[in-house]
Amino acid sequence: MKENITSFYKDAANAINIGLRKYMLSVFTHMSIGLVCTAIISLLVSTSPTIMSVLFTTGLQWLLLLVPLGIVIYLSARITHISAEVATTWFYIYSACIGASLAPIFVVYTGESIASTFFIAASMFLSMVIYGYTTEKDLTGFGSFLIMGLFGIIIASIVNIFIGSSTTNFVISILGVLIFTGLTAFDTQNIKSYYFESDSQDITNKKAIFGALTLYLDFINLFLHILRLLGSRRD
């Protein structure tokens, strides 16, 4: 009897682990596809002077800022009311919009600088993902502190638009790297905790999409802050 009970719990634990791994793989697959979509759109837009002119010298540049924000707000508010397929579509639309908005970095920074920054950001990101996934330490308090810091650099960035201080910009970039590095571990742990074996497949898929969006934002922001610190500008 005791052996049967032990075997039952082992089988249940294995089923949960398999489901969790599948769920996390879905998160990272969607995030990776989103990043590839962003990179392709960004590169294509940057190579077209006509598109660059239309997007960044007219009122359309505000759409590039507001549409992604609107999508994030929409997904946050409606994720439980829409299907996983709809959520996935909106996520990829969001990735494409971010790609278009990031096209100027290919004009401002050298290709080698962008590539090296990507690998640095990817290495830091991956190490924090592994830590967040494997650690037994509760990162809730640490994450709350980082979120407060995030609001702080957002406010500082808005203020610096009017001040134009290069020193403030440098400090914001350093803090941004530290904050989004930490948030990657915190968000990974949170995304892992969102998995429940009892969830339907549709709910699990929607959780995976929202997790992908969260980690996508962490990576993009980490990459941009590192690029501002280490990127080599074109002559």
N, C-alpha and C positions, 0 to 999 in steps of 0.2 A: 504493500500500500504506500509506504513512504517513498519507495523508488518511483512509483507511478506519479505521485504528487510532484516529486522533484523533476521528473521528465516533463510533466505538464507545464511547469513554470519555465523550464528551459526552452521548450517549444514556443511558449508565448513570448518570451524575451527575444528569441531569434526572429519571430514574426515581426515584432515591433522594430527591431534593428534593421531588418530588411526593408520594411516600409519607410523608416526614417531615412535610410540611405537613398532610397528611390526618390523620396520627397526632396531631400537636399540636392540630389543630382539634378532634379527638375529646376530647382531654384537657380543653380549655377549655369545650367544649360540656357535658360531664358536670359539670364544676365549677360552671358557671353554673346549670345545672338544679338542682344540689344547693343552691346558695345561694338560688335562688327558692323551692325547697321549704322550706328553713329559715325564710325570711322569712314565708311564708304561714302555716306552722304556728305560728310564734312569735306572729304578730299575732292569729291566731284564738284561741289559748289565752289570750292576755293579755286578750281581750275577754270572757272567760267567768269570772266570779267563782267559779262552782262548780268548774270544772276547775282553776283556780288554787289553790283551797283544797285540793282533793283531792291535787294534785301536790306542793304545797309546804308543807303542814302535816301530812303523814302520812309514813310510811316510803317512799312512792313517790319522794320526792325523791332517795333514794339510788339507786333504779333509774335515774333520769335521768342520774346520774353514772357508774354502773357499766356500764350497757348499752352506751353509745357506746364506752367503753374496751374492753369485751369484743369489740365488733365490729371495732375497729381491730386488736386482738391476733389475732382469728380471721382477718381478711383478710391480715395480715402473715404468719401461719403457714401458711395454706391457699391462698393465691392461685394457686399452681402446680398445685393439685389440684382446683380447682373450675372450672366453666365461666365464661366472660365474663358470661353472662346472670345467673348466681347472684351473681357479684361485683358486678355493676351493681345488682341488687336490694338487696344488703346496704348498698351505698353510699348509696342513697336512703333506706333505713330509718335509717341513721346520720344523714343530713341532717335527717330528720324528728325524731329524738330530740334532736338539738342544738337544733332550732327550739323544741321544747317547753321545753327547759332554759333557753333564752334569753328566754322570755316575760316575766320580771320586768323586763327593761330597758325595755319599753314602759310599765311602771308607774312606774319610777324616773326615767327621762329623758323629756324632751319629744320630741314627734315631729319637730320642726324640728331639734333637736340630733342625733337619730339619723340623719336624712336627710343633714345636712351632714357628719356624721362618716363616713357611708357613702361619700360622694363624695370626701372627702379620702383615705380608705383605698383606694378604688378607683383614684384617680389615682396614689398612691404604689405600689400593687401593680402596676398596668399598666406604669409606668416601669421597675420592677425586672424584670418579666417580659421586656420588650423588651431590657433590658440583658443579662439572663441568656441570652437566646436568641441574641443577636447577637455578644456579646463573644468574642474569641479567647483571652482570658486564662483560665487554669485557676483556678477558684474553690475547689478542693478544700481547700487550706490555710485559706482564709478561712471556708469552711463548717464545718470542724472546730472552729475557734475559736468560731464562733457557736453550735454545738451544745453546747460546753462552757458557754457563757454561758446557754444555755437551761436546762440542768440547774441552773445556779446560781440563776436566778430562780425555778425550781420549788421548790427547797429554801427559798429566802428567803420565798416565798409561804406555804409550809406553816408555817414558823416564825412568820411575821407573823400567822397566824390566832390564835395564842396571845398574841402581843405586842400586836397591834392598833395598830401605829404608823402614823399617817397619812403621816409623812415617808417611812417605808420603802415604803409602798404607792405613793407618788408616784415614788420612785426606780425601783421595780420596773416601773411603767408606762412610764417613759421608756426604760429598758433594753429592755423588751418591744417597744416600737415600733422601736427600732434593730435588735434581733435579728431580728424577723420581717420587717422590710424587707430586711435582708441575706439571710435564709434564702430569701426569694422568688426572688431572683436565683440563688442557689446551687441550689435545688431545680429551677428551670426548666432550668438547664444540665444537671443530672443526668438529668432526665426526657427531655430532648432526646437525651442520649447513650445512653439505653436503647433507642432505636429501631434495629432491624436489618432491612434489606430482606428477609433470608432467613427471618424469623420468619413463622409461620403467622398467619392472620387472628385466630384465637382468642387466641394469645399477645399479639399487638399490641393487641387490645381489652382484655385484662387489664392490660397495662402502662399503657394509657390510663386505665383506672379507678383504678389505684393512683396514677398521677400526678395525677389529678383530686382524689383524697383528700388527697394531700400538699399541693397548692396550696390546696385548700379550707381545710385547717387553718391554713395560713399566713395566708390572708385573714381568717378568723374571729378569730384571735388578734390580728392587726394592728388590726382594727376595734375589738375590745374594749379593747385597751390605749389606743388613741386616744380612745375614748369615755370611759374613766376619767379621761383627762387634760383633755379639752375639753368633755365632755358637760355640758349644763345640766339640773340635776335639777328635778323638779316641786316646787311649793310644798307 
